[in-house]
Structure formats: C-alpha cells, structure tokens
C-alpha cells in the first residue's frame, strides 16, 4: 500500500486525460507515464520513498541498524554478519535513493523523482513566491538525499549525474566527484534554497512532511546545514565552525514539532516501514541487541519500557551476529494498540512516528559542537541534558523522568566523545543512519566484528553498487583507487579519527 496515493493519483490523471481526448493522437500516449505530472505528486512520491528507505529494517534495502549493532537477528544472520553480496544491499540502497547515476527520465528513485519534479514545476502556473517555495522544498530534500549517499559511499557521481531529460536519457559513464567537494556544494545549495523561501506564502499542499509550511522548511534547511557542518568537524574544523555557527544563528529546530519526517504515518496511504517488517510481515526476525540492552540496563534507562518487552521480568538483548531464539529475548512488538507507554507502541504500530532529522539529534549535535568550542547557544553539559530530555520527550516521557536519568548519568567533560557518543547512540535507536554517523564521528561505542563476519571490519562505509562496475566501470574503478579501495573499512572523508 505504500505507493497507493501516488498510483491512484496518476491513474486519475490518466483517466481524465484519456476521457477528454478522442483524437487519434491519444493513441501515442503511454498511460503509465503521463507526459505531464503535477510536480507536487512527484515530491510526495520522493518523500515517501526517502522515509521508507531510510527507516525500513528490510534486509534487502537497509541494514544500518546492524552497522550500529542496535538490532540482532534470530534465524537468518547473514546481514548482521555484514553479507551484502547475497542480497545486493549497496545496489538497492543506491538505486532507491537515486535510481542510478545516469537515471533515465521517469525512473524510480528519490533524486530522479525530484529531478523530474523540478522540470515539471517550471511549466506550472503559480505565483512567483509559491513557485520559489516549491523549488526550495525540492532542493532541500535533494540535498538531504545526496548527503546520505556521500555519508554512505564517499565519492560519487554528482555534478554529472541525473542529467537525463525527455529525448536524452543520459549517459551511464559519469565521473565520480570528491566527497568533500560535494559536501561543500551541498551547504551552498542549502543556503541558496533557504534564501528562496517566503514564509508568508505556502509551498506544496502535497508535501507529506510539513504540508507546505515554509517556516518549518526554513528550520529544516538550517538544521540540515548544521548537521553537515558538525559532520565536517574533524575533517575541516574551521569550515565546520563557520557553517555551524551561521546555521545556529539562522534558527534550528527548537521542539519535536519541528521534526523532519512524520509524526504519524498516514492511515490508508502507507504504513510505518518498521511495522511492515516487524509486525505486518508475520515474521520474528529481529530482537534488540545485547550490547544496546545491557548498556541501557546499566544506566537504568527508562526508554526500555517504551521500546522493548520484558522476558522473565527483565530486559534481555540478543547476541549480535549469532542466531537468537525470538521467545528468549525482549522484542519490539505491542499487544496494546491504544497504549502509549509500554511494549514498544511508539516504534512499531502502523502509524508510529518516523523522523529523518529531529530535535533530539540537533541538540546532541549542538552539545558536540559546544564541546568543540563552537558558539551554538549553550554549554556542552546543558545541551547534553536537553538532548536526552528531547529524546525521552519524543516517546512521551516527562522532563522529570529525564532529569532523574541525567542526574544519575551526567555529562563527562573529560571524555565528551564517549559521553555524547553513547547517549546519542541510544537516542538514535531505530534511526540507523543517524546513529551510524554519530558512532563513526565520535568513535563511541566501539563495535566488535562478529566471529562469522563476511567482511574485514565493522562497516564504516558501504561498497559501491555492483551495477556501477557494469555501467560505469572506468569511473568507479578510479574512485575506488582514490579513496583507498572499495572496502567497508575505507573511511569516508570526514571520518578521520
């Protein structure tokens, strides 16, 4: 059902077009690919694909929760041992985010859909302010998707990618660009996009995330810039500080209501992807990991009761990289559909929330930035506490509960990387890519490669899509040589410690 809203809209559009045209030229039209599609539908489709791909635990598409060892598997353990060949996970993630570096017209994928939306938008009859706002929305989602691809793979086909237009499907042999150069360009694109926003006018009514509210989109742009800036901190501290402080001054997320994503997945349109794979599938493939649960037990973390069931009166995690009997461990299911306090309700119901960038993440990033000496409106200790409070508030827990936890687990200025790193790792539970970025940048927690691992180390990047070696062989080979080898142990440019 996850694409039903777009499919129905396109069918309706096709029916209207065909019913109004009786001349013979209609025989040349492809009803599955209308020549004109409202750009808002393509933006909504891109948003749906983006949030589904980045939140899904489906092992064919996204195993980021295994890169951070927060989830463990039960019967089938190939993916938690980092086998990404049997199921071509690097290819599937790349294609769902982009389609391919050449990305022919109307091809599926977040970035190719946004490319097409931008083209259709130019011919739509809108006020200048509304068209400008819509362009800004397209651009900010595009930057988000590109940043994820750089964080995942490193160097990429970027400046020459997605050039296909009607009548010119695009070439497949596209050079790879330097990852840091891409990052710097993405920050420039954010600045240009936020400058286009007119908060007195709305944007796309089809917008799934903010319903065209441009105040929210402006905050999202600033917060995304802040994320990228802090990510650069070890690779280029001066550039990171400049952009982080500018983004903070422009206005970041200040409450969970600002979060980029869905407060509730829309009924009848598409379900939360975690629900789809954990509940709707009827399978029992996942349990929380021993590493995560043991750490949360050691800190008496009250979020356990919001995320996990108990076994014999205790929270028990499965051994990472090994087979685990589902019934012997805590799991993420709910037998109380109206409950908002226990048994993982906030995680795995059909309409459960799902965020791609949120207030708790931004506040942890502010704590990290403050620890690095950036001027971002607070001390590391205060921001650390605010970040934990925001995380607990995201799951309906009171500031009083958070304050008790923070008092028992205070900020440690002598090892701020560990202090922030562990708590951000917990807070980003079920947000695999966000957790992976924190862990790689701060080097905490430290993960052990499973005994039966299929690769040389716990992944700090994904290998390039195998299709690139067929379609773009010369350029991908050059890129692999430049970065030090197309291996999961080759660090992306900003992961320098």
C-alpha positions as CSV (number, residue, x, y, z in Angstrom):
1,X,0.0,0.0,0.0
2,X,2.9,2.3,0.4
3,X,2.7,3.9,-3.0
4,X,-1.1,3.8,-3.4
5,X,-1.6,7.5,-3.0
6,X,0.7,8.2,-6.0
7,X,-0.5,5.4,-8.1
8,X,-4.2,6.4,-7.6
9,X,-3.3,10.0,-8.4
10,X,-1.5,9.1,-11.6
11,X,-4.4,6.7,-12.6
12,X,-6.9,9.5,-12.1
13,X,-4.8,11.9,-14.1
14,X,-4.5,9.4,-16.9
15,X,-8.3,8.7,-16.9
16,X,-9.1,12.4,-17.1
17,X,-6.7,12.9,-19.9
18,X,-7.9,10.0,-21.9
19,X,-11.6,10.7,-21.4
20,X,-11.2,14.3,-22.6
21,X,-9.2,13.4,-25.8
22,X,-10.9,11.5,-28.6
23,X,-8.5,12.3,-31.4
24,X,-6.1,9.8,-32.8
25,X,-3.0,11.4,-31.2
26,X,-4.1,9.9,-27.9
27,X,-3.0,6.5,-29.2
28,X,0.6,7.7,-29.0
29,X,0.3,8.3,-25.2
30,X,1.7,5.9,-22.7
31,X,-0.9,5.8,-19.9
32,X,1.7,4.5,-17.4
33,X,4.0,7.5,-18.0
34,X,1.8,10.7,-18.4
35,X,3.6,13.4,-20.4
36,X,2.7,15.9,-17.7
37,X,2.6,15.1,-14.0
38,X,1.9,17.6,-11.2
39,X,5.3,18.3,-9.6
40,X,3.7,18.0,-6.1
41,X,2.9,14.4,-6.7
42,X,6.5,13.6,-7.6
43,X,7.7,15.4,-4.5
44,X,5.3,13.4,-2.3
45,X,6.5,10.2,-4.0
46,X,10.1,11.2,-3.3
47,X,9.3,11.9,0.3
48,X,7.6,8.6,0.7
49,X,10.5,6.8,-0.9
50,X,13.0,8.7,1.2
51,X,11.4,8.0,4.6
52,X,10.6,4.4,3.7
53,X,14.1,3.6,2.5
54,X,15.9,5.3,5.4
55,X,13.6,3.8,8.1
56,X,13.0,0.3,6.8
57,X,14.6,-2.6,8.5
58,X,14.1,-4.8,5.4
59,X,17.4,-6.6,5.0
60,X,17.2,-6.3,1.2
61,X,17.5,-2.5,1.4
62,X,18.8,-1.1,4.7
63,X,21.0,-2.8,7.3
64,X,22.2,0.4,9.0
65,X,20.9,-0.8,12.4
66,X,23.5,-3.6,12.1
67,X,26.3,-1.2,11.3
68,X,25.5,0.3,14.8
69,X,24.8,-3.2,16.3
70,X,21.5,-2.0,17.9
71,X,19.4,-4.8,16.5
72,X,20.2,-8.5,16.3
73,X,18.8,-11.2,14.1
74,X,17.2,-14.5,15.1
75,X,17.2,-17.3,12.4
76,X,18.9,-15.7,9.4
77,X,22.1,-13.9,10.4
78,X,23.8,-13.2,7.1
79,X,23.1,-9.4,7.3
80,X,24.2,-9.0,10.9
81,X,27.5,-10.6,9.7
82,X,27.7,-8.0,7.0
83,X,27.0,-10.2,4.0
84,X,26.0,-7.5,1.5
85,X,26.5,-9.7,-1.6
86,X,23.9,-12.4,-1.3
87,X,21.4,-9.6,-1.1
88,X,22.8,-6.7,-3.1
89,X,22.2,-4.1,-0.4
90,X,24.6,-1.4,-1.7
91,X,22.9,-1.6,-5.1
92,X,19.4,-1.5,-3.6
93,X,20.1,1.5,-1.4
94,X,21.8,3.4,-4.2
95,X,19.0,2.7,-6.6
96,X,16.2,3.7,-4.2
97,X,17.9,6.9,-3.4
98,X,19.0,7.8,-6.9
99,X,17.9,5.1,-9.4
100,X,21.4,5.1,-11.0
101,X,24.0,7.7,-11.8
102,X,22.5,8.1,-15.3
103,X,18.9,7.9,-14.0
104,X,16.7,7.9,-17.1
105,X,13.6,10.1,-17.2
106,X,10.7,8.8,-15.0
107,X,13.0,6.2,-13.4
108,X,12.2,5.3,-9.8
109,X,14.4,6.8,-7.0
110,X,14.3,9.8,-4.7
111,X,16.6,12.0,-6.6
112,X,15.4,11.2,-10.1
113,X,11.8,11.9,-9.0
114,X,12.9,15.3,-7.6
115,X,14.8,16.0,-10.8
116,X,11.6,15.4,-12.8
117,X,9.5,17.4,-10.3
118,X,11.8,20.4,-10.8
119,X,11.3,20.2,-14.6
120,X,7.5,19.9,-14.4
121,X,7.4,22.8,-11.8
122,X,8.8,25.2,-14.3
123,X,5.7,25.0,-16.5
124,X,3.1,25.2,-13.7
125,X,1.0,28.3,-13.3
126,X,1.9,29.5,-9.8
127,X,2.7,32.8,-8.2
128,X,6.4,33.6,-8.1
129,X,6.5,33.2,-4.4
130,X,4.8,29.8,-4.4
131,X,7.0,28.5,-7.2
132,X,10.1,29.7,-5.4
133,X,8.9,27.9,-2.2
134,X,8.3,24.7,-4.1
135,X,11.8,24.9,-5.7
136,X,13.2,25.3,-2.2
137,X,11.4,22.2,-1.0
138,X,12.7,20.1,-3.9
139,X,16.2,21.4,-3.3
140,X,16.3,20.7,0.4
141,X,15.0,17.1,0.0
142,X,17.6,16.6,-2.7
143,X,20.4,17.9,-0.5
144,X,19.3,15.5,2.3
145,X,19.3,12.6,-0.1
146,X,22.7,13.5,-1.6
147,X,24.2,13.9,1.9
148,X,23.1,10.4,2.9
149,X,24.7,9.0,-0.3
150,X,28.0,10.7,0.5
151,X,27.9,9.6,4.1
152,X,27.2,6.0,2.9
153,X,29.6,5.6,0.0
154,X,32.1,8.6,-0.1
155,X,33.0,9.9,-3.6
156,X,30.1,9.7,-6.0
157,X,28.9,10.7,-9.5
158,X,27.4,14.1,-8.5
159,X,28.0,17.1,-10.8
160,X,27.4,15.0,-13.9
161,X,24.6,12.8,-12.5
162,X,20.9,12.9,-13.2
163,X,21.2,14.9,-16.4
164,X,18.6,12.9,-18.3
165,X,15.8,14.9,-19.8
166,X,13.0,13.9,-22.2
167,X,14.6,12.9,-25.5
168,X,18.0,12.4,-23.9
169,X,18.0,9.5,-21.5
170,X,21.5,10.3,-20.2
171,X,24.9,8.5,-20.3
172,X,26.0,5.9,-17.9
173,X,29.7,6.7,-17.9
174,X,29.8,9.6,-15.4
175,X,32.9,10.6,-13.4
176,X,33.0,10.4,-9.6
177,X,33.4,13.6,-7.7
178,X,35.3,14.2,-4.5
179,X,33.1,13.7,-1.4
180,X,34.3,16.8,0.4
181,X,33.7,18.9,-2.7
182,X,30.2,17.6,-2.8
183,X,29.6,18.3,0.8
184,X,30.7,21.9,0.4
185,X,28.4,22.3,-2.6
186,X,25.5,20.8,-0.7
187,X,25.9,23.5,2.0
188,X,25.9,26.2,-0.7
189,X,22.7,24.7,-2.1
190,X,21.1,24.8,1.3
191,X,22.0,28.5,1.6
192,X,20.5,29.2,-1.8
193,X,17.3,27.2,-1.0
194,X,16.6,28.9,2.3
195,X,17.2,32.3,0.7
196,X,14.4,31.4,-1.8
197,X,11.8,30.8,1.0
198,X,9.0,33.2,1.5
199,X,7.4,32.3,4.9
200,X,4.3,34.5,4.0
201,X,3.4,32.0,1.3
202,X,2.9,28.2,1.5
203,X,4.6,25.5,-0.5
204,X,3.3,22.2,-1.9
205,X,-0.1,21.1,-0.5
206,X,1.0,17.5,-1.4
207,X,4.0,17.8,0.9
208,X,3.8,14.8,3.3
209,X,6.2,16.2,5.9
210,X,5.3,19.8,6.6
211,X,2.2,20.4,4.5
212,X,3.8,23.3,2.7
213,X,4.6,25.2,5.9
214,X,7.6,27.2,4.9
215,X,8.6,28.2,8.5
216,X,9.2,24.5,9.1
217,X,11.1,24.1,5.9
218,X,13.3,27.1,6.7
219,X,14.2,25.5,10.1
220,X,14.8,22.2,8.4
221,X,17.2,23.8,6.0
222,X,19.1,25.4,8.8
223,X,19.2,22.2,10.8
224,X,20.3,20.2,7.9
225,X,23.1,22.7,7.3
226,X,24.0,22.4,11.0
227,X,24.2,18.6,10.7
228,X,26.5,18.7,7.7
229,X,28.7,21.4,9.3
230,X,29.2,19.4,12.5
231,X,29.9,16.3,10.5
232,X,32.8,18.2,8.9
233,X,34.3,19.0,12.3
234,X,37.3,16.6,12.3
235,X,38.0,17.0,8.6
236,X,37.9,20.8,8.5
237,X,37.3,22.4,11.9
238,X,37.4,26.0,10.6
239,X,34.8,25.4,7.9
240,X,32.7,23.4,10.3
241,X,32.7,26.1,12.9
242,X,31.8,28.8,10.4
243,X,28.8,27.0,8.9
244,X,27.6,25.6,12.2
245,X,27.5,29.0,13.9
246,X,25.8,30.5,10.9
247,X,23.1,27.8,10.9
248,X,22.6,28.2,14.6
249,X,22.1,31.9,14.2
250,X,19.6,31.4,11.4
251,X,17.4,29.2,13.6
252,X,17.5,25.4,14.3
253,X,14.8,23.0,15.5
254,X,13.6,24.0,18.9
255,X,11.0,21.4,19.7
256,X,9.8,18.0,18.5
257,X,7.1,19.7,16.5
258,X,9.8,20.9,14.1
259,X,11.0,17.3,13.3
260,X,11.6,16.4,9.7
261,X,9.5,13.3,8.9
262,X,6.1,12.0,10.0
263,X,4.6,12.4,13.5
264,X,2.2,9.6,12.4
265,X,2.3,7.6,9.2
266,X,-0.9,8.4,7.3
267,X,-3.7,5.9,7.6
268,X,-4.7,4.2,4.4
269,X,-1.7,5.5,2.4
270,X,1.4,3.7,3.6
271,X,2.5,2.1,6.9
272,X,5.5,2.8,9.1
273,X,8.2,0.6,7.4
274,X,9.2,-0.8,10.8
275,X,5.7,-2.0,11.4
276,X,5.7,-3.6,7.9
277,X,8.7,-5.7,8.6
278,X,8.4,-6.4,12.3
279,X,4.6,-6.9,12.6
280,X,2.8,-7.0,9.3
281,X,5.2,-9.5,7.8
282,X,4.3,-12.0,10.4
283,X,8.0,-12.8,10.9
284,X,10.1,-12.8,14.0
285,X,13.4,-11.8,12.5
286,X,14.7,-9.2,14.9
287,X,15.4,-8.6,18.6
288,X,17.2,-5.7,20.3
289,X,20.9,-6.4,20.7
290,X,22.6,-7.5,23.9
291,X,25.0,-4.6,23.5
292,X,22.3,-2.0,23.5
293,X,20.1,-3.5,26.1
294,X,22.9,-4.2,28.5
295,X,24.1,-0.6,28.3
296,X,20.6,0.7,28.8
297,X,20.2,-1.7,31.8
298,X,23.5,-0.4,33.3
299,X,22.1,3.2,33.2
300,X,18.5,2.2,34.2
301,X,17.3,3.9,31.1
302,X,13.5,4.4,31.2
303,X,13.2,4.3,27.4
304,X,13.5,0.5,27.7
305,X,9.8,0.3,28.7
306,X,8.8,2.4,25.7
307,X,10.8,0.3,23.2
308,X,11.0,-3.3,24.4
309,X,9.1,-6.1,26.1
310,X,10.4,-8.0,29.1
311,X,11.4,-11.6,29.4
312,X,11.0,-13.1,32.9
313,X,10.7,-9.6,34.3
314,X,13.9,-8.3,32.7
315,X,15.0,-6.6,29.5
316,X,17.2,-9.1,27.6
317,X,19.0,-8.5,24.3
318,X,20.1,-11.0,21.7
319,X,23.7,-11.8,20.9
320,X,24.9,-9.7,18.0
321,X,25.9,-11.7,14.9
322,X,24.5,-15.0,16.3
323,X,21.2,-16.8,15.9
324,X,18.8,-15.9,18.8
325,X,15.6,-17.6,19.8
326,X,12.9,-15.0,19.4
327,X,11.0,-16.0,22.5
328,X,14.0,-15.9,24.8
329,X,14.7,-12.2,24.3
330,X,13.0,-8.8,24.5
331,X,11.4,-7.7,21.3
332,X,9.7,-4.8,19.7
333,X,6.1,-5.7,19.5
334,X,2.9,-4.4,21.0
335,X,-0.2,-6.2,22.2
336,X,-1.8,-2.9,23.4
337,X,-2.8,-0.9,20.4
338,X,-4.1,2.0,22.5
339,X,-1.1,2.1,24.9
340,X,1.5,4.9,24.6
341,X,3.7,3.9,27.4
342,X,4.8,0.2,27.2
343,X,5.6,-2.6,24.8
344,X,7.2,-0.6,22.0
345,X,4.0,1.1,21.0
346,X,5.8,4.2,19.8
347,X,8.0,2.2,17.5
348,X,6.1,-0.5,15.7
349,X,2.4,0.4,15.2
350,X,1.1,1.0,11.7
351,X,1.0,4.8,12.2
352,X,4.1,5.1,14.5
353,X,6.2,8.2,14.1
354,X,9.3,8.3,12.0
355,X,11.8,11.1,11.7
356,X,14.8,11.7,9.4
357,X,16.1,14.8,11.3
358,X,14.8,15.7,14.7
359,X,15.1,18.0,17.7
360,X,17.0,15.4,19.8
361,X,19.6,14.8,17.1
362,X,20.1,18.6,16.5
363,X,20.5,19.1,20.3
364,X,23.1,16.3,20.5
365,X,24.9,17.9,17.6
366,X,24.8,21.2,19.5
367,X,26.3,19.6,22.5
368,X,29.1,18.1,20.4
369,X,29.6,21.5,18.7
370,X,29.8,23.2,22.1
371,X,32.4,20.7,23.3
372,X,34.4,21.5,20.2
373,X,34.4,25.2,21.1
374,X,31.7,26.4,18.7
375,X,29.3,29.2,19.7
376,X,25.9,27.5,19.5
377,X,24.0,28.8,22.5
378,X,24.8,26.7,25.5
379,X,27.4,24.7,27.4
380,X,28.1,21.0,26.5
381,X,26.6,19.8,29.8
382,X,23.4,21.7,29.5
383,X,22.9,20.8,25.8
384,X,23.7,17.1,26.6
385,X,20.9,17.2,29.2
386,X,18.5,19.0,26.8
387,X,19.2,16.4,24.1
388,X,18.4,13.5,26.4
389,X,15.3,15.3,27.6
390,X,14.3,15.8,23.9
391,X,14.8,12.1,23.1
392,X,12.7,11.0,26.1
393,X,10.0,13.6,25.2
394,X,9.9,12.2,21.7
395,X,8.5,9.0,23.3
396,X,6.1,10.7,25.7
397,X,8.3,10.8,28.8
398,X,8.2,13.7,31.2
399,X,11.1,16.2,31.8
400,X,11.1,15.0,35.5
401,X,11.9,11.4,34.4
402,X,14.6,12.7,32.1
403,X,16.1,14.9,34.9
404,X,16.3,11.9,37.2
405,X,18.1,9.9,34.5
406,X,20.5,12.8,33.6
407,X,21.4,13.3,37.3
408,X,22.4,9.6,37.5
409,X,24.2,9.7,34.2
410,X,25.8,13.2,33.9
411,X,27.9,14.7,31.2
412,X,31.6,13.8,31.4
413,X,33.7,16.7,30.1
414,X,36.9,14.6,30.4
415,X,35.7,12.3,27.7
416,X,33.0,14.2,25.9
417,X,33.1,12.0,22.8
418,X,32.2,8.9,24.9
419,X,29.6,10.8,27.0
420,X,27.8,12.3,24.0
421,X,28.6,9.3,21.7
422,X,26.9,6.7,23.9
423,X,23.8,8.8,24.7
424,X,23.4,9.8,21.0
425,X,23.7,6.2,20.0
426,X,20.8,5.3,22.4
427,X,18.7,8.2,21.4
428,X,19.1,7.4,17.7
429,X,17.8,3.9,18.2
430,X,15.7,2.9,15.2
431,X,17.3,5.7,13.3
432,X,20.1,3.7,11.8
433,X,21.9,6.1,9.5
434,X,21.8,8.9,12.1
435,X,23.3,6.6,14.8
436,X,25.9,5.4,12.3
437,X,27.1,8.9,11.7
438,X,27.4,9.7,15.4
439,X,29.3,6.4,16.1
440,X,31.8,6.9,13.2
441,X,32.5,10.6,14.0
442,X,32.8,10.2,17.8
443,X,34.2,6.7,17.8
444,X,31.8,5.5,20.5
445,X,30.5,3.0,21.1
446,X,33.3,0.7,19.9
447,X,31.9,-2.3,17.9
448,X,33.4,-5.7,17.5
449,X,33.3,-7.5,14.2
450,X,31.4,-10.8,14.7
451,X,33.3,-14.0,14.5
452,X,31.5,-15.1,11.4
453,X,31.6,-11.7,9.7
454,X,31.7,-11.7,5.9
455,X,33.9,-8.6,5.8
456,X,37.2,-7.4,7.2
457,X,35.8,-5.0,9.8
458,X,32.5,-3.5,11.1
459,X,31.5,-1.3,8.1
460,X,32.3,2.4,8.2
461,X,31.0,2.8,4.6
462,X,29.1,0.7,2.1
463,X,30.8,-0.6,-1.1
464,X,29.8,0.9,-4.4
465,X,26.8,-0.7,-6.2
466,X,27.8,-3.7,-8.2
467,X,25.8,-2.2,-11.1
468,X,28.3,0.7,-11.3
469,X,31.0,-1.8,-12.2
470,X,28.9,-2.9,-15.1
471,X,27.6,0.5,-16.3
472,X,30.3,2.9,-15.1
473,X,33.3,0.6,-14.8
474,X,36.2,3.0,-15.6
475,X,35.0,5.8,-13.3
476,X,34.1,3.6,-10.3
477,X,37.5,1.8,-10.5
478,X,39.2,5.2,-10.4
479,X,37.1,6.3,-7.5
480,X,37.8,3.1,-5.6
481,X,41.6,3.7,-6.1
482,X,41.3,7.3,-5.0
483,X,39.6,6.6,-1.7
484,X,41.9,3.7,-0.8
485,X,39.9,0.8,-2.0
486,X,36.2,0.0,-2.4
487,X,36.1,-1.7,1.0
488,X,33.7,-1.4,4.0
489,X,36.8,-0.5,6.1
490,X,37.7,2.5,4.0
491,X,36.6,5.6,5.9
492,X,34.6,8.4,4.2
493,X,36.4,11.7,4.1
494,X,35.0,13.2,7.4
495,X,35.7,10.1,9.5
496,X,39.4,10.9,10.2
497,X,39.9,9.9,13.8
